[in-house]
Every structure is written in structure tokens, then in C-alpha cells.
Amino acid sequence: MRVLFWYCDDFDWTPAIKTLPDVPEAEPAENRNTVVAFVHIEPKDVEAGSSSETKLVKNAKWLARKWETPRIIRFPYYLPSKLQGS
């Protein structure tokens, strides 16, 4: 798993196009004072016994306490690679 954590004073987005037909329409969102975790999953992260998810949650919660904010956003991203998780 690859993770990039950012603290954002403002983290906003407006959906441009709908790419998944069976998912509800996304609404614009505004987030203030937020920890954002950009997460890339690899195959070894979804294997039984992997501690990647636990480590991600613990690190995100630790940063939220450090930066004194209750808001955490997990933002999945795609990193072109031969090894991709599901």
C-alpha cells in the first residue's frame, strides 16, 4: 500500500462526469481542516493476514489527533504499475 497524507485547510471537489451507471449521482463537497489520505492498494494488501488496513487507520487517526481535526478523507488513486490490488 502506498499512502500520501496531506492536511488541507480546504479540500473541495465538484464531480465532472458520471462514469459508473449503477452508482448514485455524486454531489459537490466542501471539507475544511481535513486529513486526506491518498491510498494506492497493491495485491499483497488484500491478502489474508495483511496488516495494511490497520496501519492505514492507525496512521490516519494519529495524524487527525496531531492536527486537531476529526475529519479524515480516504481518496483512492491509481498508480500505473504491474501490480494492482482490487
C-alpha positions as CSV (number, residue, x, y, z in Angstrom):
1,M,0.0,0.0,0.0
2,R,1.2,3.4,-0.8
3,V,-0.3,6.4,1.1
4,L,0.3,10.1,0.9
5,F,-1.2,12.1,3.8
6,W,-2.0,15.8,3.5
7,Y,-3.5,18.2,5.9
8,C,-5.8,20.5,3.9
9,D,-7.4,23.8,5.1
10,D,-9.8,23.4,2.2
11,F,-10.4,20.2,0.2
12,D,-13.3,20.7,-2.2
13,W,-14.4,18.9,-5.3
14,T,-17.1,19.1,-8.0
15,P,-17.9,15.9,-10.0
16,A,-17.4,16.4,-13.7
17,I,-18.9,13.3,-15.3
18,K,-20.6,10.1,-14.1
19,T,-18.6,7.1,-15.0
20,L,-20.4,4.3,-13.2
21,P,-24.1,3.9,-14.3
22,D,-25.3,1.9,-11.2
23,V,-23.9,4.4,-8.7
24,P,-25.9,7.4,-7.5
25,E,-25.0,10.9,-8.7
26,A,-22.2,12.5,-6.7
27,E,-22.7,15.9,-5.2
28,P,-20.1,18.6,-4.8
29,A,-18.4,18.6,-1.4
30,E,-16.6,21.1,0.7
31,N,-14.3,20.0,3.6
32,R,-12.4,22.2,6.0
33,N,-9.4,21.3,8.2
34,T,-9.2,17.7,6.9
35,V,-6.6,14.9,6.8
36,V,-6.7,13.5,3.3
37,A,-5.2,10.0,2.7
38,F,-4.4,9.3,-0.9
39,V,-4.3,5.5,-1.0
40,H,-3.0,3.1,-3.6
41,I,-3.8,-0.6,-2.9
42,E,-1.4,-3.4,-4.1
43,P,-2.2,-7.1,-4.3
44,K,-0.4,-8.0,-1.1
45,D,-2.6,-5.6,0.8
46,V,-5.7,-7.6,0.3
47,E,-4.2,-11.0,1.3
48,A,-5.5,-12.7,4.4
49,G,-3.4,-11.6,7.4
50,S,-2.3,-8.4,5.9
51,S,-2.0,-5.5,8.5
52,S,-2.0,-2.8,5.8
53,E,-5.6,-1.6,6.6
54,T,-5.0,-1.5,10.3
55,K,-1.8,0.5,9.8
56,L,-3.6,2.9,7.5
57,V,-6.4,3.6,10.0
58,K,-4.0,4.0,12.9
59,N,-1.8,6.4,11.0
60,A,-4.7,8.5,9.8
61,K,-6.2,8.7,13.3
62,W,-2.9,9.6,14.8
63,L,-2.5,12.5,12.3
64,A,-6.0,13.7,12.9
65,R,-5.3,13.9,16.6
66,K,-1.9,15.6,15.9
67,W,-3.5,18.2,13.6
68,E,-6.5,18.5,15.9
69,T,-9.2,17.7,13.4
70,P,-11.9,15.0,13.5
71,R,-12.2,14.8,9.6
72,I,-10.4,12.1,7.6
73,I,-11.0,11.5,3.9
74,R,-9.7,8.4,2.1
75,F,-9.1,9.2,-1.5
76,P,-8.2,6.2,-3.7
77,Y,-5.9,6.8,-6.6
78,Y,-4.4,4.7,-9.4
79,L,-0.7,4.4,-9.7
80,P,0.2,2.7,-13.0
81,S,2.0,-0.5,-12.1
82,K,2.2,-4.1,-13.0
83,L,0.9,-5.0,-9.5
84,Q,-2.6,-3.7,-8.8
85,G,-4.9,-4.7,-5.9
86,S,-8.7,-4.8,-6.1
